[in-house]
């Protein structure tokens, strides 16, 4: 009976891995196939032009029947907009998340459960609701939809991720350290700067990375708060809705993102193991 259960679990695990990673593998393979729309069943030769789209000469770009239909300057501009938004969203999300984490872990009261629900509710709300709410609210005070409304809409829910990460870290810190420093005459700000903040440093870095990724890939909330501007995610979404099939450039972009993610994960694992050996 145990062997049958073990085989069933192994089968389920392999089926789950296949379900998760097979589309990614097919996307990577299609990113080097010289055909548009992307395909892995019809092979027309290996090419790297879908990657070279971002730096090839204008004359070469106009000569290609597929790439000349794409607006490279707009795509790069949308990517730059995403970087600008993330550069504002990440520090705001860290500050708000840190404030919420400190309040929920250090301020003991009967209202903690209610505050927990209030602070996490934006994470549970549909992205469409958050985007439209930001658009309506800031429009009512005279702010046009654009990068500002995108930032405000994203911060409302992205701040919840750093808060959860920092709360988990703070709950592992002995509160006696802070109490002892206060008893010895240190001010609350000095205690936070010299004891709490250094302890939170690894969690802050992780929270910043997650907030950056959440900002860059966000589509639903950004789509309804962007107005006439664009971001990296919304532009890819617009390209993917092409009735004639999305251009293989999207596959190339996805492959680059996968490569960066895997490389970062391997580097992080290597650094952790090296730290453990010390």
C-alpha positions as CSV (number, residue, x, y, z in Angstrom):
1,X,0.0,0.0,0.0
2,X,2.8,2.4,0.9
3,X,4.6,1.6,-2.4
4,X,1.5,2.4,-4.4
5,X,1.0,5.6,-2.5
6,X,4.7,6.5,-3.1
7,X,4.5,5.8,-6.8
8,X,1.3,7.8,-7.1
9,X,2.9,10.7,-5.3
10,X,6.0,10.5,-7.6
11,X,3.7,10.4,-10.7
12,X,1.8,13.5,-9.4
13,X,5.1,15.3,-8.8
14,X,6.4,14.7,-12.2
15,X,3.1,15.6,-13.8
16,X,3.1,18.9,-11.8
17,X,6.7,19.7,-12.9
18,X,5.8,18.9,-16.5
19,X,2.7,21.2,-16.3
20,X,4.8,24.0,-14.8
21,X,8.0,23.9,-16.9
22,X,6.9,22.5,-20.3
23,X,5.4,25.8,-21.4
24,X,8.6,27.6,-20.4
25,X,10.8,25.1,-22.3
26,X,8.6,25.5,-25.4
27,X,8.8,29.3,-25.1
28,X,12.6,29.1,-25.0
29,X,12.8,26.8,-28.0
30,X,10.4,29.0,-30.0
31,X,12.5,32.1,-29.2
32,X,15.2,30.9,-31.6
33,X,12.9,29.6,-34.4
34,X,12.8,31.8,-37.5
35,X,9.1,31.9,-37.8
36,X,6.3,34.3,-36.7
37,X,4.0,33.7,-34.9
38,X,6.2,31.5,-32.7
39,X,6.0,27.8,-33.2
40,X,7.9,24.6,-32.2
41,X,6.1,22.3,-34.6
42,X,7.1,24.1,-37.7
43,X,10.9,24.7,-37.8
44,X,12.4,27.2,-40.3
45,X,15.9,27.5,-39.0
46,X,17.7,28.9,-35.9
47,X,18.0,32.6,-35.5
48,X,18.9,35.2,-32.9
49,X,17.2,38.1,-34.5
50,X,14.3,38.1,-32.0
51,X,17.0,38.9,-29.4
52,X,18.9,41.3,-31.6
53,X,15.7,43.3,-32.1
54,X,16.7,45.6,-29.2
55,X,20.1,46.6,-30.6
56,X,20.1,45.9,-34.4
57,X,20.6,48.7,-36.9
58,X,17.5,50.6,-38.1
59,X,18.2,49.6,-41.7
60,X,18.3,45.9,-40.8
61,X,15.2,46.4,-38.6
62,X,13.2,47.9,-41.5
63,X,14.3,45.1,-43.8
64,X,12.7,42.4,-41.7
65,X,9.0,41.9,-42.5
66,X,8.1,41.0,-38.9
67,X,10.3,43.3,-36.9
68,X,9.6,46.4,-38.9
69,X,6.0,46.3,-37.7
70,X,7.1,46.6,-34.1
71,X,7.8,50.0,-32.4
72,X,11.1,49.5,-30.7
73,X,11.3,53.0,-29.3
74,X,7.9,52.6,-27.7
75,X,8.8,49.2,-26.2
76,X,12.0,50.6,-24.7
77,X,10.2,53.7,-23.4
78,X,7.6,51.4,-21.7
79,X,10.4,49.5,-20.1
80,X,11.9,52.7,-18.8
81,X,8.5,53.7,-17.4
82,X,8.4,50.4,-15.5
83,X,11.8,51.1,-14.0
84,X,10.8,54.6,-13.0
85,X,7.6,53.2,-11.3
86,X,9.5,50.5,-9.6
87,X,12.1,53.0,-8.3
88,X,9.4,54.8,-6.5
89,X,7.2,51.9,-5.5
90,X,10.0,49.8,-3.9
91,X,11.1,52.4,-1.3
92,X,7.5,53.4,-0.5
93,X,6.5,49.8,-0.1
94,X,9.4,49.1,2.1
95,X,8.6,52.1,4.4
96,X,4.9,51.3,4.6
97,X,5.6,47.6,5.1
98,X,8.2,48.2,7.8
99,X,5.8,50.5,9.6
100,X,3.0,48.0,9.5
101,X,5.3,45.1,10.6
102,X,6.6,47.1,13.5
103,X,3.2,48.1,14.6
104,X,1.7,44.6,14.4
105,X,4.6,42.9,16.2
106,X,5.5,45.5,18.8
107,X,2.2,47.2,19.5
108,X,0.0,44.7,21.5
109,X,-3.6,45.7,21.6
110,X,-7.1,44.2,21.1
111,X,-7.2,45.9,17.7
112,X,-4.3,44.0,16.2
113,X,-6.6,41.5,14.4
114,X,-8.6,44.4,12.9
115,X,-5.4,46.1,11.8
116,X,-4.0,42.9,10.3
117,X,-7.2,42.6,8.2
118,X,-7.1,46.3,7.1
119,X,-3.4,46.2,6.1
120,X,-3.7,43.0,4.2
121,X,-7.0,43.6,2.5
122,X,-5.4,45.3,-0.6
123,X,-3.5,42.1,-1.3
124,X,-6.8,40.2,-1.5
125,X,-8.7,42.8,-3.6
126,X,-8.8,42.2,-7.4
127,X,-6.3,44.2,-9.3
128,X,-9.0,45.7,-11.5
129,X,-10.7,47.2,-8.3
130,X,-7.4,48.7,-7.1
131,X,-6.6,50.2,-10.5
132,X,-10.0,51.7,-11.0
133,X,-10.1,53.0,-7.4
134,X,-6.8,54.8,-7.8
135,X,-7.9,56.2,-11.2
136,X,-11.2,57.5,-9.8
137,X,-9.8,58.9,-6.5
138,X,-6.8,60.7,-8.0
139,X,-8.9,61.9,-10.9
140,X,-11.3,63.5,-8.5
141,X,-8.5,65.6,-7.0
142,X,-7.3,66.8,-10.4
143,X,-4.5,64.2,-11.1
144,X,-4.5,62.8,-14.6
145,X,-3.9,59.1,-15.1
146,X,-0.3,58.2,-15.7
147,X,2.8,57.1,-13.9
148,X,1.7,58.8,-10.6
149,X,-1.6,56.8,-10.5
150,X,0.3,53.6,-11.4
151,X,2.6,54.2,-8.4
152,X,-0.3,54.9,-6.1
153,X,-2.2,51.9,-7.3
154,X,0.7,49.5,-7.0
155,X,1.9,50.7,-3.6
156,X,-1.5,49.9,-2.1
157,X,-1.0,46.1,-2.4
158,X,2.7,45.7,-3.0
159,X,3.4,47.1,0.5
160,X,1.8,44.0,1.9
161,X,4.6,41.7,0.7
162,X,7.4,43.5,2.6
163,X,5.1,43.7,5.6
164,X,4.7,39.9,5.8
165,X,8.4,39.3,5.2
166,X,9.5,41.8,7.8
167,X,6.9,40.6,10.3
168,X,8.3,37.1,10.0
169,X,11.8,38.4,10.7
170,X,10.7,40.6,13.6
171,X,8.9,37.7,15.3
172,X,12.2,35.9,15.5
173,X,14.0,38.8,17.2
174,X,14.1,38.6,21.0
175,X,12.3,41.8,22.2
176,X,14.5,41.7,25.3
177,X,17.4,43.2,23.3
178,X,15.4,46.3,22.6
179,X,14.0,46.5,26.2
180,X,17.6,46.2,27.6
181,X,18.8,49.0,25.4
182,X,15.9,51.2,26.5
183,X,16.6,50.5,30.1
184,X,20.3,51.5,29.6
185,X,19.1,54.9,28.3
186,X,19.1,54.5,24.5
187,X,16.4,56.5,22.7
188,X,13.7,54.5,20.7
189,X,15.2,55.8,17.5
190,X,18.7,54.7,18.5
191,X,17.4,51.3,19.5
192,X,15.7,50.9,16.1
193,X,18.8,52.1,14.2
194,X,21.4,50.1,16.1
195,X,19.5,46.9,16.9
196,X,16.3,46.4,14.9
197,X,17.3,47.7,11.5
198,X,20.6,45.6,11.3
199,X,18.6,42.6,12.3
200,X,16.1,43.3,9.5
201,X,18.7,44.0,6.8
202,X,18.5,40.5,5.1
203,X,14.7,40.7,5.1
204,X,14.7,44.2,3.7
205,X,16.8,43.0,0.8
206,X,14.5,40.1,0.1
207,X,11.4,42.4,0.4
208,X,12.9,44.9,-2.0
209,X,13.6,42.2,-4.6
210,X,10.0,40.9,-4.3
211,X,8.5,44.3,-4.4
212,X,10.6,45.2,-7.5
213,X,9.5,42.0,-9.3
214,X,5.8,42.6,-8.3
215,X,6.0,46.1,-9.7
216,X,7.6,45.1,-13.0
217,X,5.2,42.2,-13.8
218,X,2.0,43.8,-12.5
219,X,-0.6,44.0,-15.3
220,X,-4.2,44.1,-13.9
221,X,-3.8,47.0,-11.6
222,X,-1.5,48.9,-13.9
223,X,-3.8,48.4,-16.9
224,X,-6.6,50.3,-15.3
225,X,-4.5,53.1,-13.7
226,X,-2.1,53.9,-16.5
227,X,-4.3,56.2,-18.7
228,X,-2.4,56.9,-21.9
229,X,1.0,55.8,-20.7
230,X,2.4,52.3,-20.8
231,X,4.7,50.0,-18.9
232,X,6.7,46.9,-19.6
233,X,3.9,44.5,-18.7
234,X,1.1,46.4,-20.4
235,X,3.1,46.7,-23.6
236,X,3.8,43.0,-23.7
237,X,0.1,42.4,-23.1
238,X,-0.8,44.6,-26.0
239,X,1.7,42.8,-28.3
240,X,0.3,39.4,-27.1
241,X,-3.2,40.4,-28.2
242,X,-2.2,40.7,-31.8
243,X,-5.0,38.9,-33.8
244,X,-2.3,37.5,-36.1
245,X,-0.3,36.0,-33.3
246,X,2.2,37.6,-30.9
247,X,5.7,38.4,-32.3
248,X,8.5,36.0,-31.2
249,X,10.2,39.0,-29.5
250,X,8.0,38.3,-26.5
251,X,9.4,34.8,-26.3
252,X,12.9,36.3,-26.4
253,X,12.0,38.7,-23.6
254,X,10.6,35.8,-21.5
255,X,13.7,33.8,-22.1
256,X,15.9,36.6,-20.9
257,X,13.8,37.0,-17.8
258,X,14.1,33.3,-17.1
259,X,17.9,33.4,-17.5
260,X,18.2,36.4,-15.2
261,X,16.0,34.7,-12.6
262,X,17.8,31.4,-12.6
263,X,21.2,33.1,-12.5
264,X,20.1,35.3,-9.5
265,X,18.8,32.2,-7.7
266,X,22.0,30.2,-8.3
267,X,24.2,33.2,-7.2
268,X,22.0,33.5,-4.0
269,X,22.3,29.8,-3.3
270,X,26.1,29.9,-3.8
271,X,26.5,32.9,-1.4
272,X,24.3,31.2,1.2
273,X,26.3,28.0,1.1
274,X,29.6,29.9,1.2
275,X,28.3,31.8,4.3
276,X,27.3,28.6,6.0
277,X,30.7,27.0,5.4
278,X,32.3,30.0,7.2
